[in-house]
Amino acid sequence: MVRRVGFAAFVIALTVPVAAMATGTSQGLQMMRNWVSSDRCMQAAQKKFPDYTADAIAQREAMIKQCLASSNLPPREAIAPGKP
């Protein structure tokens, strides 16, 4: 009986830190929210300007830049045609 209680306590002691790490830190959660917001800006711009002409790409990049700025998100590097 004592061995079972000791073993159960040992297993719980091992799983609690792992469960706490799985829920994430506040910084990690904020980073994930920022990525989701950034992805939404890019999806909206792609939906509004789906063509791959130079004009559409420039308008898409301007829309992404404006959306990121209005959401207080960091800017990203522009995607230029022909750039590796």
N, C-alpha and C positions, 0 to 999 in steps of 0.2 A: 504494500500500500504506500509506504513512504517512497519507494522507488518510483512508483507511478506519479505521485505528486511532484517529486523532484524532476522527473523527466518532462512532465507537463509544464512546469515552471521554466525549465531550460528551453523548451520549444517556443514558449511564449516570448521569452527574452530574446530569442533569435529573430522572431517574426515581427516584433513591434518596430524596430528600426527600419526594416525593409518596407513595412506598410507606411511608415511616416515619410520615407523617401519617395514612395510611389505617388503620394498625394501632391508632391511638388512643393517648391518654395514659392514665396510671393513673387520673387524676381523671375523665376521660371515660368510661372503662370502669366505674368505680365508680358514676357517675351512671346509666349504662344499667342496671346491676344493681339499683340502687335503684328505678328506674322499673318494672322487671319485677316486683320484689317487691311494689311498691305495686299494680300491676295485678292480681297474684294475690290480694292481700287484697280488692280490690274485686270480683273475679270470685267469690271464695268467699262473700262477703257477699250478692251478688246471687243466687247459686245457693241459698243458705239461706233468704233472704227475698225471693222474686221478686215479691210483690204490691206494688202502689203505694198501699196504704192508709197512713194516717198512722202507725199502729202499726208496720207492717212497715218503713216508711222510717226511723222512729226506731230500731228494732232493728238495721237494716242499718247506719245511721250509727254506732251504738255498737260494732258488731262491727268495722267498718272502723277506727275510732279505736283499739280495743283491739289489733287486728292490727298496725297501723302502730307503735303504742307498743312492742309486744313485739318487733318487728323493728328497733327503733331507727331508724325512718324519720320524717321530718318530718311533722307533722299537715297535713291539708288542710282547706280551707274546706268546711263542711257544705253539702249540697245541700238547700235548703229548697223545698217545693212553692210554686209561684207566684212564685219569685224569678227575675228576668231574668238 
